[in-house]
Each structure stands twice: as structure tokens, then as C-alpha cells.
């Protein structure tokens, strides 16, 4: 079965996009799913979490090899470089295609071929090599985000406890609706991240989210130190042994299997943990 390719969208920094993609990769690792993380963010947040040096090569070099800086787009050449750029991570079954230092420059290039990244991944046979491909995008819209959307099968947006994050998630849903005219990108909904029920303004924002998205709210991870600690340290959340953290890890895994991969056959979640 070809890999499920997932893109996370927001158009805003600080909404926990990288946290969600990375944490789900950790839980996919624990579930035995072969996973490729692709860092499509010029700020290289995902690559930084795995300790990739700032001046390393990566996806930017893949696009350069494909000829985007000269107005060309050779997916076969890009595919050869993509395979060479993939790195292993400390997590079993999880590999990383880092952003690379040159991705910042590539982000300024108008890439006319919206299918290029998908064609590169396909020519490299990566959808056949992995069960899951997670594409992490940056805090701005542009050619790279468009390429990631065309490379993906399903999209979702995380919402942090700010009104701007809600607006950006709404814009992400609109972008998915528009792209569906040319590409059947499925909208999986939104996830809430880091809300504190003891803070009145955050409860008001949560109510706004449910009013705006209704049943499209697919998961809600409360503000817990364990989540951010695992993310900052590069740990798999589910490796922590306390019951509360294990329940949080199941929320990430449940959203991944149920809503993104649509693999109910793999879902083993205690009743009441998921919506």
C-alpha cells in the first residue's frame, strides 16, 4: 500500500505544526510504521529538532538539482538527490529529508510546476518505501507550501490558543477547498494544542473554534509540560511511562491513524480518550 502523505498547514508560526508532525512520527515509530519526515520549512524547525547542522544540504539541494533556480523542473534528477539526502533518525523506522540551508533561497523562487515535489517523491519511489510521509510547512504561504499541498493526500491545521491561529486555520481550510479543483487533497480538520481550561480567554477561543469548525475539531491536547519537554528534547512522547503522558500520546496516535491514515484496523485506543 502506498504511503499516506500528510501536510500540516497554518500560514502562521507558533501554532505547533512541527510539534504535531514530529510527535505523530514518534508514535508512528512506536507503532512500527515506516515514516519519512520532510522538512519543507525554510526556518528548518524540524531539522533543528533532530540536530541537523544549519549549513547542511537537504530539500533545497533537491530542488536545485531539479533545476528550479534555472526555471526548469526535472523530477528524475531531483529524485536521485532526494534519496541521497535522506537521513536516519534515532527513532526506529523514522527517516528525515531535512530542509537544507539553500531552502531559504528556494522559497523566494516562483515554482510554476505545482506537481514537482510530488513527482520527485514518486520518481524516488518514496511512497512505496514508507507507510507514512509527513510534510512540515513554514509559517508563510508561498510556492513551497503549494508544492507540499500537491504532494500530500490529506491536510490538517493545528490551532494554538490565539485568535490569529483560528483565522489562519480557517484560511488553510479555504486553500484546501480551492486546491481540490485540481488535486483531491482531503481536509481532515483541525486539532487544538496547548489550551489551558483555567484561562478565561483561552476557553473563549476554544468555544470560537468549536463554533467555526464543529465536528472538524478532531483532537484536543491540553497544555501539558510533558508534551513540550518531549518535543524540545527530541523524545518520543509515548516512551514516557506515566499514565497521563501515555494518554496524551494516544491522542496523537489516534488522530494519525483514524483521521489522517484512516487505518481503523491499526487503532488500539482506550475508550473515552478520543472524540
Protein Blocks (a to p, Z undefined) as FASTA:
>chain_A
ZZddddddehighklmmmmmmmmmmmmmmnopacddddfbfklmmmmmnopafkbgcjkl
mmmmnopmnopacfklmmmmmmmmpccdfbehiacddebjmlmmmmmpccfblmlmmmmm
mmnommmmpmbdcddddfbecjklmmmmmmpmbdcdddddbfklmmmmmmmmmmmmmmmm
moccdcebjcdehiafkbmklmmmmmmmmmmnmmmlmbdcdddfklmmmmmnopafklpm
bfklmmmmmmmmmmmmmmmnopaklpccdehkaZZ
